[in-house]
Amino acid sequence: MTERTSPFQLDPLNEVTGHQPAPPERLPERRPLGALSSESVLEYCCPGETEPISRAVHLSRLAAYYPKCQHCPHNQETGSLAVSLPKGKTVATNSKPQPVPSGELFRSEGVRGVYLNEINRTKAEQLTAAFARLLWQQTPLMGRREREPDPRKRPRTVNSVHAPKVVVGYDQRPAAPDLVMGVCSRLRLMGCEVIDIGLTTKPCFLHTVHHLEGASGILVTGANAETSSIGLDFVGAGAVPWSLPGRLSTLQSSWENPASRPKRQSPPQRTFQAFVPYEASLWKHFHALRPLTVAVASPSRLVLRTLDRLFESLPCTLKTINLSPRHVVMRTAEDIDVQELKSFVEENSADFGFLIEEDGMRCQLLDEQGELIGSDELTLMLAELLLDVRRPVLLNAADHETLIATLRMLGLTVLTSITTHEETSQQLAAQNGLLAGGTEGYFWYNNLFPTADAILTMAHVLQMLSKQVKPLSALRPGSLN
């Protein structure tokens, strides 16, 4: 049995022979953990950025269809993700990132930006504060001195002034709940009365703003933008959208300026079931219909749920298909969603197919053969259905001479070059317009108030087919090009 010795004692054999033991193996030099992690993730670096990212962030951006992934040389390293992207070109990783100017956040119909990279909760609060400041300028506090004071009027206290009412909603984008929390908190901080309607569509949101008289609204949405984007849509009194150029220009020029609180007290926040009056307003358009079969495709689950409730008591049969969210500027016959809807129409022997975009406003129509009907053709068909020579028709472009001439042959007055949503809403109300359409897929109606609702357009197509026992392909006016 050998005696255990201390590791610090000398070996007796070495003491006698003078033989020195071999030096211990030298350990590798220790380096900071940050350096190791930087080297391990250096292979992933987004185009235009200098900071490396981990593999987890790389895969999450691929899954979210991050815009820079389309041009990244690593976009083929998808792991177990079912993501298909074209192979990108190699981009130098030492190039400086290009910051997004604040002006590029403003689009023609609202604010859009990539979530967290270009727009986050802080910027949403800044935009909300600037919007609330503009609302307070329209309703100034009585505690301030008037330009022409009237001694016969007794000034009211600050508490007697009604706070601006703001309707707040959000769509189904994953980043929307984060931004809507910042919007509601900043509105209350600015002394506004918040009316939260929760998850909603753009037409339902506009109807609620009009239904609650004197209200304005903010909708947190990413519609009509990339799948990784989110933003805000602003609506003024009377459910008039703010566009650029228009009222949105005022917000663009002042949103970065700090806004002070107009009041110390914050009104209470309340909720409102917006879908109840909204769906009630649609019922009158779904009457005296034949038993038709409708195939509807949409990336918005809220739109499909609304249609399910509307069709429960109708003689028509509804067939729905939920599409994946995609940013498409203009639909063509070769579009993959249009081709999928065409096959769906043929499988179910539907009388027509209807594609509703994510915002619930823009739409495309397919006949019973699956052929895409152009927006200009549908504009003419709707004008013939709703024919009223006393009310003008508004078009978004002035270069479609055939459509303009055909509408004038029907005895209709045509107003052209109505481009933005704000201008369309204002002109429809001022001119008592019948319809606003064109080539972009938006169809505006002036019933209770000017609005563009794809469900309302589908109701008119159902009425069109119910009045004439003919297939939709026989009712087409033909090519207007």
LUMLOKOL-717006 format. One record per residue (C-alpha): x negated, z, y negated; residue number from 1. Coordinates in steps of 0.2 Angstrom, whole numbers, plus 2048, in hexadecimal, padded with zeros to 3 digits. Each point is the difference from the previous one (the first is absolute). Layout:
+-----+-----+-----+-----+
!   X !   Z !   Y ! seq !
+-----+-----+-----+-----+
!   X !   Z !   Y ! NUM !
...
+-----+-----+-----+-----+
//
This chain:
+-----+-----+-----+-----+
!   X !   Z !   Y ! seq !
+-----+-----+-----+-----+
! 800 ! 800 ! 800 !   1 !
! 7F8 ! 7FA ! 7F0 !   2 !
! 801 ! 80B ! 7F1 !   3 !
! 809 ! 7F9 ! 7F1 !   4 !
! 7F5 ! 800 ! 7F0 !   5 !
! 803 ! 7FD ! 7EE !   6 !
! 7FF ! 7EF ! 7F9 !   7 !
! 7F4 ! 807 ! 7F3 !   8 !
! 7F3 ! 806 ! 80D !   9 !
! 7F1 ! 7F6 ! 805 !  10 !
! 7FE ! 7F8 ! 811 !  11 !
! 7F2 ! 80A ! 809 !  12 !
! 7FA ! 7F0 ! 809 !  13 !
! 7FD ! 7F8 ! 7EF !  14 !
! 7F7 ! 80F ! 7FA !  15 !
! 7F4 ! 7FF ! 80E !  16 !
! 7FC ! 7ED ! 800 !  17 !
! 802 ! 7FD ! 7EE !  18 !
! 80C ! 7F2 ! 803 !  19 !
! 80D ! 7FD ! 7F2 !  20 !
! 812 ! 7FB ! 805 !  21 !
! 807 ! 7F0 ! 7FA !  22 !
! 808 ! 800 ! 7EF !  23 !
! 813 ! 801 ! 801 !  24 !
! 809 ! 7F0 ! 7FD !  25 !
! 804 ! 7FD ! 7EE !  26 !
! 812 ! 800 ! 7FB !  27 !
! 807 ! 7F2 ! 7F5 !  28 !
! 801 ! 804 ! 7EE !  29 !
! 810 ! 807 ! 7FA !  30 !
! 80A ! 7F6 ! 7F3 !  31 !
! 80F ! 805 ! 7F6 !  32 !
! 811 ! 7FD ! 808 !  33 !
! 805 ! 7F5 ! 7F2 !  34 !
! 7F2 ! 7F4 ! 803 !  35 !
! 805 ! 7FF ! 812 !  36 !
! 812 ! 7FD ! 7FD !  37 !
! 7FC ! 7F3 ! 7F3 !  38 !
! 7F5 ! 7F6 ! 80C !  39 !
! 80D ! 801 ! 80D !  40 !
! 80E ! 7F9 ! 7F5 !  41 !
! 7F5 ! 7F4 ! 7F6 !  42 !
! 806 ! 7F1 ! 80B !  43 !
! 811 ! 801 ! 7F8 !  44 !
! 801 ! 7FC ! 7EE !  45 !
! 80E ! 7F8 ! 7F7 !  46 !
! 7FD ! 7F0 ! 7F6 !  47 !
! 7FC ! 804 ! 7EE !  48 !
! 7FD ! 813 ! 804 !  49 !
! 7EF ! 80A ! 801 !  50 !
! 806 ! 80F ! 809 !  51 !
! 801 ! 7FF ! 813 !  52 !
! 80F ! 805 ! 80A !  53 !
! 802 ! 807 ! 811 !  54 !
! 807 ! 7F7 ! 80F !  55 !
! 811 ! 80A ! 7FF !  56 !
! 802 ! 7FA ! 7EE !  57 !
! 7FB ! 7EE ! 805 !  58 !
! 80E ! 800 ! 80E !  59 !
! 80D ! 808 ! 7F4 !  60 !
! 7FD ! 7F3 ! 7F3 !  61 !
! 801 ! 7F2 ! 80D !  62 !
! 811 ! 807 ! 806 !  63 !
! 806 ! 801 ! 7EE !  64 !
! 7FB ! 7EE ! 7FD !  65 !
! 7F4 ! 805 ! 7F2 !  66 !
! 7FE ! 7F1 ! 7F5 !  67 !
! 7ED ! 800 ! 801 !  68 !
! 800 ! 800 ! 813 !  69 !
! 805 ! 7ED ! 7FF !  70 !
! 7EE ! 7FC ! 7F9 !  71 !
! 7F6 ! 80E ! 809 !  72 !
! 7F4 ! 7FB ! 80E !  73 !
! 805 ! 80F ! 80A !  74 !
! 813 ! 7FB ! 801 !  75 !
! 7FE ! 7FB ! 812 !  76 !
! 7FB ! 812 ! 806 !  77 !
! 812 ! 806 ! 802 !  78 !
! 7FD ! 80B ! 80F !  79 !
! 811 ! 803 ! 809 !  80 !
! 80A ! 7FA ! 7F0 !  81 !
! 80C ! 7F1 ! 802 !  82 !
! 7FA ! 7F8 ! 7F0 !  83 !
! 7FB ! 7EE ! 7FE !  84 !
! 7F6 ! 7FA ! 7F1 !  85 !
! 7F6 ! 7F1 ! 7FD !  86 !
! 7ED ! 803 ! 801 !  87 !
! 7FA ! 804 ! 7EF !  88 !
! 7F0 ! 7FB ! 7F7 !  89 !
! 7F1 ! 80B ! 7FE !  90 !
! 800 ! 809 ! 7EF !  91 !
! 7F1 ! 809 ! 7F9 !  92 !
! 803 ! 813 ! 801 !  93 !
! 7F5 ! 804 ! 7F1 !  94 !
! 80C ! 7F7 ! 7F4 !  95 !
! 808 ! 80B ! 7F3 !  96 !
! 813 ! 804 ! 802 !  97 !
! 80B ! 7F7 ! 7F4 !  98 !
! 80C ! 80D ! 7F8 !  99 !
! 812 ! 7FA ! 7FE ! 100 !
! 804 ! 7FF ! 7EE ! 101 !
! 810 ! 80B ! 7FB ! 102 !
! 808 ! 7F0 ! 7FA ! 103 !
! 800 ! 7F8 ! 811 ! 104 !
! 80B ! 80E ! 807 ! 105 !
! 80E ! 7F9 ! 7F5 ! 106 !
! 809 ! 7F1 ! 809 ! 107 !
! 80E ! 7F6 ! 7F9 ! 108 !
! 80E ! 80C ! 807 ! 109 !
! 7F7 ! 810 ! 801 ! 110 !
! 7F0 ! 809 ! 805 ! 111 !
! 7F7 ! 7FD ! 810 ! 112 !
! 7EF ! 805 ! 807 ! 113 !
! 7F7 ! 804 ! 811 ! 114 !
! 805 ! 812 ! 804 ! 115 !
! 7F2 ! 80D ! 7FC ! 116 !
! 7F3 ! 7F2 ! 7FB ! 117 !
! 80A ! 7F9 ! 7F1 ! 118 !
! 80F ! 80C ! 7FE ! 119 !
! 803 ! 812 ! 805 ! 120 !
! 80B ! 80F ! 7FC ! 121 !
! 7F6 ! 803 ! 7F0 ! 122 !
! 802 ! 7EF ! 7F9 ! 123 !
! 813 ! 800 ! 805 ! 124 !
! 802 ! 810 ! 7F6 ! 125 !
! 7F7 ! 7F8 ! 7F1 ! 126 !
! 80C ! 7F1 ! 801 ! 127 !
! 80F ! 80C ! 802 ! 128 !
! 7FB ! 80A ! 7F1 ! 129 !
! 7FE ! 7F1 ! 7F5 ! 130 !
! 811 ! 7FA ! 806 ! 131 !
! 808 ! 810 ! 7FC ! 132 !
! 7F8 ! 800 ! 7EF ! 133 !
! 809 ! 7EF ! 7FC ! 134 !
! 810 ! 807 ! 806 ! 135 !
! 7FF ! 80F ! 7F4 ! 136 !
! 7FC ! 7F5 ! 7F2 ! 137 !
! 811 ! 7F8 ! 803 ! 138 !
! 808 ! 811 ! 7FF ! 139 !
! 7F5 ! 80A ! 7F3 ! 140 !
! 802 ! 813 ! 800 ! 141 !
! 80B ! 806 ! 7F1 ! 142 !
! 7F2 ! 80D ! 7FC ! 143 !
! 7F6 ! 7F2 ! 7F8 ! 144 !
! 803 ! 7FB ! 7EE ! 145 !
! 80B ! 7F1 ! 7FE ! 146 !
! 7FB ! 7F2 ! 7F4 ! 147 !
! 810 ! 801 ! 7F6 ! 148 !
! 807 ! 812 ! 802 ! 149 !
! 812 ! 802 ! 7FD ! 150 !
! 804 ! 811 ! 7F8 ! 151 !
! 812 ! 7FF ! 807 ! 152 !
! 7FA ! 800 ! 812 ! 153 !
! 7FC ! 810 ! 809 ! 154 !
! 7F0 ! 7FD ! 80A ! 155 !
! 801 ! 804 ! 812 ! 156 !
! 7F4 ! 80B ! 80A ! 157 !
! 7F4 ! 7F8 ! 80B ! 158 !
! 809 ! 807 ! 810 ! 159 !
! 80F ! 7F6 ! 7FB ! 160 !
! 7F8 ! 7EF ! 802 ! 161 !
! 804 ! 7F8 ! 810 ! 162 !
! 7F0 ! 7FD ! 80A ! 163 !
! 7FD ! 7EE ! 807 ! 164 !
! 807 ! 7FD ! 811 ! 165 !
! 7F4 ! 7F7 ! 80C ! 166 !
! 805 ! 7FA ! 811 ! 167 !
! 7F1 ! 801 ! 80D ! 168 !
! 7FF ! 7F7 ! 810 ! 169 !
! 7F4 ! 7F9 ! 80C ! 170 !
! 7FF ! 7F3 ! 80E ! 171 !
! 7F9 ! 801 ! 812 ! 172 !
! 7EE ! 7FD ! 7FC ! 173 !
! 7F5 ! 80E ! 807 ! 174 !
! 7F8 ! 805 ! 7F0 ! 175 !
! 810 ! 801 ! 7F6 ! 176 !
! 804 ! 813 ! 804 ! 177 !
! 7F0 ! 805 ! 7F9 ! 178 !
! 802 ! 7F7 ! 7EF ! 179 !
! 813 ! 805 ! 7FE ! 180 !
! 7FB ! 812 ! 801 ! 181 !
! 7F4 ! 7FD ! 7F1 ! 182 !
! 80E ! 7F6 ! 7F7 ! 183 !
! 80D ! 80E ! 802 ! 184 !
! 7F4 ! 80E ! 7FA ! 185 !
! 7FA ! 7F7 ! 7F1 ! 186 !
! 812 ! 7FB ! 7FB ! 187 !
! 805 ! 812 ! 800 ! 188 !
! 7F1 ! 805 ! 7F7 ! 189 !
! 805 ! 7F4 ! 7F2 ! 190 !
! 811 ! 808 ! 7FF ! 191 !
! 80A ! 7F2 ! 809 ! 192 !
! 80E ! 802 ! 80C ! 193 !
! 7FB ! 7FA ! 811 ! 194 !
! 80D ! 7F8 ! 80B ! 195 !
! 7F8 ! 7FE ! 811 ! 196 !
! 809 ! 7F3 ! 80C ! 197 !
! 7F2 ! 800 ! 80D ! 198 !
! 7FD ! 7F1 ! 80B ! 199 !
! 808 ! 7F0 ! 7F9 ! 200 !
! 800 ! 7EE ! 7FD ! 201 !
! 7FE ! 7F7 ! 7EF ! 202 !
! 812 ! 7FA ! 7FF ! 203 !
! 806 ! 811 ! 804 ! 204 !
! 7F5 ! 808 ! 7F4 ! 205 !
! 805 ! 7F4 ! 7F2 ! 206 !
! 813 ! 804 ! 804 ! 207 !
! 7FC ! 813 ! 7FF ! 208 !
! 7F8 ! 7FE ! 7EF ! 209 !
! 80F ! 7F6 ! 7FA ! 210 !
! 80D ! 80C ! 808 ! 211 !
! 7F8 ! 810 ! 7F7 ! 212 !
! 803 ! 7FA ! 7EF ! 213 !
! 7F2 ! 803 ! 7F3 ! 214 !
! 7F3 ! 801 ! 80E ! 215 !
! 7F0 ! 7F7 ! 802 ! 216 !
! 7F5 ! 800 ! 810 ! 217 !
! 7F0 ! 7FF ! 809 ! 218 !
! 7FE ! 7F8 ! 811 ! 219 !
! 7F0 ! 804 ! 80B ! 220 !
! 7FE ! 7F0 ! 809 ! 221 !
! 7F3 ! 7F3 ! 807 ! 222 !
! 80C ! 7F2 ! 802 ! 223 !
! 7F9 ! 7EE ! 7FB ! 224 !
! 7EE ! 806 ! 802 ! 225 !
! 7F4 ! 802 ! 80E ! 226 !
! 804 ! 80C ! 80E ! 227 !
! 7F2 ! 80C ! 7FA ! 228 !
! 808 ! 801 ! 7EF ! 229 !
! 80C ! 80C ! 7F7 ! 230 !
! 806 ! 801 ! 7EF ! 231 !
! 80E ! 804 ! 7F4 ! 232 !
! 80F ! 7F6 ! 7F9 ! 233 !
! 808 ! 805 ! 7F0 ! 234 !
! 812 ! 7FE ! 7FB ! 235 !
! 808 ! 803 ! 7EF ! 236 !
! 812 ! 805 ! 7FB ! 237 !
! 80D ! 7F5 ! 807 ! 238 !
! 7F5 ! 7FC ! 810 ! 239 !
! 7F6 ! 7F3 ! 7F6 ! 240 !
! 7EF ! 7FE ! 809 ! 241 !
! 7F0 ! 802 ! 7F5 ! 242 !
! 7F5 ! 7F0 ! 802 ! 243 !
! 7F0 ! 7F9 ! 7F9 ! 244 !
! 802 ! 7F9 ! 7F2 ! 245 !
! 80E ! 80C ! 7FB ! 246 !
! 802 ! 812 ! 7FF ! 247 !
! 7F2 ! 802 ! 80D ! 248 !
! 7F4 ! 7FA ! 7F3 ! 249 !
! 803 ! 810 ! 7F6 ! 250 !
! 7FC ! 80B ! 80F ! 251 !
! 7F1 ! 7F6 ! 804 ! 252 !
! 7F8 ! 802 ! 7EE ! 253 !
! 804 ! 813 ! 800 ! 254 !
! 7FF ! 807 ! 811 ! 255 !
! 7EE ! 806 ! 7FF ! 256 !
! 803 ! 80A ! 7F0 ! 257 !
! 804 ! 813 ! 804 ! 258 !
! 812 ! 805 ! 7FF ! 259 !
! 805 ! 811 ! 7F9 ! 260 !
! 80F ! 80A ! 807 ! 261 !
! 80F ! 7FE ! 7F4 ! 262 !
! 809 ! 80F ! 807 ! 263 !
! 7FB ! 811 ! 808 ! 264 !
! 80F ! 800 ! 80C ! 265 !
! 802 ! 7F5 ! 80F ! 266 !
! 811 ! 7FA ! 805 ! 267 !
! 805 ! 803 ! 812 ! 268 !
! 7FC ! 7F2 ! 80D ! 269 !
! 80F ! 7FB ! 80A ! 270 !
! 804 ! 7F4 ! 80E ! 271 !
! 80C ! 7F2 ! 801 ! 272 !
! 807 ! 7F6 ! 80F ! 273 !
! 7FD ! 7EF ! 7F9 ! 274 !
! 806 ! 7F5 ! 80F ! 275 !
! 812 ! 806 ! 7FF ! 276 !
! 805 ! 7F8 ! 7F0 ! 277 !
! 7F4 ! 7F2 ! 803 ! 278 !
! 808 ! 7FB ! 811 ! 279 !
! 811 ! 803 ! 7F9 ! 280 !
! 7FC ! 7F2 ! 7F2 ! 281 !
! 7FC ! 7F4 ! 80E ! 282 !
! 810 ! 801 ! 80A ! 283 !
! 80B ! 7F5 ! 7F5 ! 284 !
! 7F4 ! 7F1 ! 803 ! 285 !
! 803 ! 802 ! 813 ! 286 !
! 812 ! 7FB ! 803 ! 287 !
! 80A ! 7F2 ! 807 ! 288 !
! 7F1 ! 7FA ! 80B ! 289 !
! 801 ! 7F6 ! 810 ! 290 !
! 7F7 ! 807 ! 810 ! 291 !
! 7EF ! 7FA ! 7FD ! 292 !
! 7EF ! 804 ! 807 ! 293 !
! 7F2 ! 804 ! 7F4 ! 294 !
! 7EE ! 802 ! 805 ! 295 !
! 7F7 ! 80B ! 7F3 ! 296 !
! 7ED ! 803 ! 7FF ! 297 !
! 7F8 ! 80C ! 7F4 ! 298 !
! 7F1 ! 80C ! 7FF ! 299 !
! 80B ! 80D ! 7F8 ! 300 !
! 808 ! 80C ! 80C ! 301 !
! 80B ! 806 ! 7F2 ! 302 !
! 807 ! 7EF ! 7FD ! 303 !
! 804 ! 7FE ! 812 ! 304 !
! 808 ! 811 ! 801 ! 305 !
! 80B ! 7FC ! 7F1 ! 306 !
! 806 ! 7F0 ! 809 ! 307 !
! 804 ! 809 ! 810 ! 308 !
! 80B ! 80C ! 7F7 ! 309 !
! 809 ! 7F2 ! 7F6 ! 310 !
! 803 ! 7F5 ! 810 ! 311 !
! 807 ! 80E ! 80A ! 312 !
! 812 ! 7FC ! 7FA ! 313 !
! 7FE ! 7ED ! 7FE ! 314 !
! 805 ! 7F2 ! 80C ! 315 !
! 7EE ! 7F9 ! 7FF ! 316 !
! 7F2 ! 803 ! 80C ! 317 !
! 7EF ! 806 ! 7F9 ! 318 !
! 7F0 ! 7FD ! 809 ! 319 !
! 7F1 ! 808 ! 7F8 ! 320 !
! 7ED ! 7FE ! 802 ! 321 !
! 7F3 ! 80C ! 7F8 ! 322 !
! 7F1 ! 7F6 ! 7F9 ! 323 !
! 7EF ! 807 ! 7FC ! 324 !
! 7FC ! 803 ! 7EE ! 325 !
! 7F7 ! 7F1 ! 7F8 ! 326 !
! 7FC ! 7FA ! 7EF ! 327 !
! 806 ! 7EF ! 7FE ! 328 !
! 802 ! 7F7 ! 7EF ! 329 !
! 80B ! 7F2 ! 806 ! 330 !
! 808 ! 7FD ! 811 ! 331 !
! 7FE ! 7EF ! 808 ! 332 !
! 807 ! 7F8 ! 810 ! 333 !
! 7EF ! 803 ! 808 ! 334 !
! 800 ! 813 ! 7FC ! 335 !
! 7FE ! 80B ! 810 ! 336 !
! 80F ! 80B ! 7FB ! 337 !
! 80B ! 7F0 ! 7FD ! 338 !
! 7FB ! 7F9 ! 811 ! 339 !
! 804 ! 811 ! 808 ! 340 !
! 811 ! 800 ! 7F7 ! 341 !
! 803 ! 7EE ! 805 ! 342 !
! 7FE ! 804 ! 813 ! 343 !
! 80B ! 810 ! 7FD ! 344 !
! 80E ! 7F5 ! 7F9 ! 345 !
! 7FF ! 7F4 ! 80F ! 346 !
! 800 ! 80D ! 80D ! 347 !
! 80F ! 809 ! 7F9 ! 348 !
! 809 ! 7F0 ! 7FB ! 349 !
! 802 ! 807 ! 7EE ! 350 !
! 80A ! 7F7 ! 7F3 ! 351 !
! 7F1 ! 803 ! 7F4 ! 352 !
! 7F0 ! 80A ! 7FE ! 353 !
! 7FC ! 80B ! 7F1 ! 354 !
! 7EF ! 807 ! 7FC ! 355 !
! 800 ! 80E ! 7F3 ! 356 !
! 7EF ! 805 ! 7F9 ! 357 !
! 7F9 ! 812 ! 7FE ! 358 !
! 808 ! 803 ! 7EF ! 359 !
! 811 ! 7FC ! 806 ! 360 !
! 802 ! 7F3 ! 7F2 ! 361 !
! 7F7 ! 7F0 ! 805 ! 362 !
! 807 ! 7F7 ! 80E ! 363 !
! 800 ! 7EF ! 80A ! 364 !
! 80E ! 7F7 ! 809 ! 365 !
! 7FF ! 7F6 ! 811 ! 366 !
! 80E ! 7F6 ! 807 ! 367 !
! 807 ! 800 ! 811 ! 368 !
! 7F2 ! 7F4 ! 806 ! 369 !
! 7F3 ! 80C ! 7F9 ! 370 !
! 7FB ! 7F4 ! 7F2 ! 371 !
! 7FA ! 809 ! 7F0 ! 372 !
! 80C ! 7FD ! 7F1 ! 373 !
! 7F6 ! 7FF ! 7EF ! 374 !
! 804 ! 80D ! 7F3 ! 375 !
! 805 ! 7F1 ! 7F4 ! 376 !
! 80D ! 7FA ! 80D ! 377 !
! 807 ! 812 ! 802 ! 378 !
! 801 ! 802 ! 7ED ! 379 !
! 80B ! 7F0 ! 7FF ! 380 !
! 80B ! 806 ! 80F ! 381 !
! 803 ! 811 ! 7F8 ! 382 !
! 804 ! 7F8 ! 7EF ! 383 !
! 80D ! 7F5 ! 809 ! 384 !
! 807 ! 80F ! 809 ! 385 !
! 801 ! 80B ! 7F0 ! 386 !
! 805 ! 7F2 ! 7F4 ! 387 !
! 805 ! 805 ! 7EF ! 388 !
! 7FC ! 7F3 ! 7F2 ! 389 !
! 802 ! 80E ! 7F3 ! 390 !
! 7F0 ! 809 ! 806 ! 391 !
! 7EF ! 7F9 ! 800 ! 392 !
! 7F3 ! 7FF ! 80E ! 393 !
! 7EE ! 806 ! 7FD ! 394 !
! 7F1 ! 7F8 ! 808 ! 395 !
! 7EE ! 806 ! 801 ! 396 !
! 7F8 ! 7EF ! 7FD ! 397 !
! 804 ! 7F1 ! 7F5 ! 398 !
! 7F7 ! 7F3 ! 80A ! 399 !
! 80E ! 7FE ! 80E ! 400 !
! 809 ! 7F2 ! 7F8 ! 401 !
! 80A ! 7FB ! 80F ! 402 !
! 807 ! 812 ! 802 ! 403 !
! 804 ! 801 ! 7ED ! 404 !
! 809 ! 7EF ! 800 ! 405 !
! 80A ! 805 ! 80F ! 406 !
! 806 ! 810 ! 7F9 ! 407 !
! 805 ! 7F7 ! 7F0 ! 408 !
! 80A ! 7F4 ! 809 ! 409 !
! 80A ! 80F ! 806 ! 410 !
! 804 ! 804 ! 7EE ! 411 !
! 7F4 ! 80F ! 800 ! 412 !
! 7F5 ! 805 ! 7F1 ! 413 !
! 7EE ! 802 ! 806 ! 414 !
! 7F3 ! 80B ! 7F8 ! 415 !
! 7EE ! 7FE ! 806 ! 416 !
! 7EF ! 808 ! 7FF ! 417 !
! 807 ! 812 ! 804 ! 418 !
! 7F1 ! 806 ! 809 ! 419 !
! 7FF ! 814 ! 800 ! 420 !
! 80C ! 80C ! 808 ! 421 !
! 802 ! 808 ! 7EF ! 422 !
! 805 ! 7F0 ! 7F7 ! 423 !
! 80B ! 7FB ! 80E ! 424 !
! 80A ! 810 ! 7FF ! 425 !
! 801 ! 800 ! 7ED ! 426 !
! 806 ! 7ED ! 7FF ! 427 !
! 80D ! 802 ! 80E ! 428 !
! 807 ! 80F ! 7F7 ! 429 !
! 7FF ! 7F8 ! 7EF ! 430 !
! 807 ! 7EE ! 805 ! 431 !
! 80C ! 807 ! 80D ! 432 !
! 7F7 ! 7F5 ! 80D ! 433 !
! 807 ! 7FB ! 810 ! 434 !
! 7F0 ! 7FF ! 80A ! 435 !
! 7ED ! 800 ! 7FF ! 436 !
! 7F6 ! 7F7 ! 80D ! 437 !
! 7F2 ! 7F3 ! 802 ! 438 !
! 7F2 ! 7FD ! 80C ! 439 !
! 7F9 ! 812 ! 802 ! 440 !
! 80E ! 807 ! 80C ! 441 !
! 808 ! 80C ! 7F3 ! 442 !
! 812 ! 7FE ! 7FD ! 443 !
! 808 ! 80B ! 7F2 ! 444 !
! 812 ! 803 ! 7FE ! 445 !
! 80A ! 808 ! 7F1 ! 446 !
! 80D ! 80A ! 808 ! 447 !
! 800 ! 813 ! 7FB ! 448 !
! 7EF ! 7FD ! 7F9 ! 449 !
! 7F2 ! 7F2 ! 802 ! 450 !
! 7F7 ! 803 ! 810 ! 451 !
! 7F7 ! 7F6 ! 80E ! 452 !
! 806 ! 806 ! 811 ! 453 !
! 7FD ! 7F6 ! 810 ! 454 !
! 80E ! 809 ! 809 ! 455 !
! 80C ! 7F9 ! 7F2 ! 456 !
! 7F9 ! 7EE ! 803 ! 457 !
! 803 ! 802 ! 813 ! 458 !
! 812 ! 805 ! 7FC ! 459 !
! 802 ! 7F0 ! 7F5 ! 460 !
! 7FA ! 7F5 ! 80F ! 461 !
! 80C ! 809 ! 80B ! 462 !
! 80E ! 7FC ! 7F4 ! 463 !
! 7FA ! 7EE ! 7FF ! 464 !
! 801 ! 7FD ! 813 ! 465 !
! 810 ! 809 ! 801 ! 466 !
! 809 ! 7F5 ! 7F4 ! 467 !
! 7FB ! 7F0 ! 808 ! 468 !
! 7FF ! 7FE ! 813 ! 469 !
! 7F0 ! 7F6 ! 800 ! 470 !
! 7EE ! 805 ! 805 ! 471 !
! 7F4 ! 805 ! 7F3 ! 472 !
! 7F6 ! 7F0 ! 802 ! 473 !
! 80F ! 7F5 ! 7FB ! 474 !
! 802 ! 80A ! 7F0 ! 475 !
! 7EE ! 7FD ! 7FA ! 476 !
! 7FE ! 7F6 ! 7F1 ! 477 !
! 7F1 ! 7F7 ! 807 ! 478 !
! 7EE ! 800 ! 7F8 ! 479 !
! 800 ! 803 ! 7EE ! 480 !
! 7ED ! 7FB ! 7FE ! 481 !
+-----+-----+-----+-----+
//
